[in-house]
Amino acid sequence: MATTIVQQNITMPAPPVFATIAEERQHRKERLAGAFRLFARFGFDEGVAGHITARDPERTDHFWVNPFGMHFAHIRVSDLILVNENGEVVSGNRLVNRAAFAIHSRIHAARPDVVGAAHAHSLYGKTWSTLGRLLDPITQDACAFYEDHCLFGSYGGLVSETAEADRIAATLGAHKAAILQNHGLLTVGHTVDEAAWWFITMERSCQAQLLAEQVGSPIKIPHETALHTREVMGAHASGWFQFQPLYQWIVRLEPDLLG
């Protein structure tokens, strides 16, 4: 007998609406600190490499970012630094990673819709990046990126200049993610939550394809089906929502991140 699921008077969660700029800023910073703790838990750290940013809701050409040289696992809301369009730290007393400023300043300038952006030297992402290929739609999760990610196919060394970062931003275009060849992954979102989730699931999609190709030739999901799946799995609301259980988990495990 078929089972019918009836849901009454239940509202689907959605990104919050804020009464003040201060509330919105605090929310973005809390999500940012939570994302760093999750990246640490998932092993996305690599020395001093990697950064996630949150655009400031008032000074929109400024962004909050992790201090240079602080481990992801230690970052609290109070540790985050605010950087202006010139790369100057205007709130906080720690250094900014020059690559973080170069990449994120140009991404935020080119994409007014982007609130959060994430880049790290995660193991499977950087491994996949050496192949100079886009991800194939071989799993439901990978379909979130189908025809919505790009390859920046030129490694020119450390990204310390905004000219190189401008080329990355131009290649990213309107996509949610980029594979930086011989480097790693870059993801963006309309919320910090979304950007962090895209990075987490893209890293796992790289891992899945690397594993699948070790044992055979993965079967690709047909074009129309992949597009339809992307409409659900790759939507802004989906990216935001899928981050919520992870955020709740990390705050319960490590409540000091809110300090």
HELIX and SHEET records of a PDB file:
HELIX    1   1 ILE A   21  ARG A   41  1                                  21    
HELIX    2   2 PHE A   72  HIS A   74  5                                   3    
HELIX    3   3 VAL A   77  ASP A   79  5                                   3    
HELIX    4   4 ARG A   98  ALA A  110  1                                  13    
HELIX    5   5 LEU A  123  SER A  129  1                                   7    
HELIX    6   6 ALA A  142  PHE A  145  5                                   4    
HELIX    7   7 THR A  162  LEU A  172  1                                  11    
HELIX    8   8 VAL A  192  VAL A  215  1                                  24    
HELIX    9   9 HIS A  223  MET A  233  1                                  11    
HELIX   10  10 HIS A  236  LEU A  253  1                                  18    
HELIX   11  11 PRO A  255  LEU A  258  5                                   4    
SHEET    1   A 8 VAL A  89  SER A  91  0                                        
SHEET    2   A 8 ILE A  81  VAL A  83 -1                                        
SHEET    3   A 8 PHE A  63  VAL A  65 -1                                        
SHEET    4   A 8 HIS A  51  ARG A  55 -1                                        
SHEET    5   A 8 GLY A 116  ALA A 120 -1                                        
SHEET    6   A 8 GLY A 184  GLY A 189 -1                                        
SHEET    7   A 8 ALA A 177  LEU A 180 -1                                        
SHEET    8   A 8 HIS A 149  PHE A 152  1                                        
END                                                                             
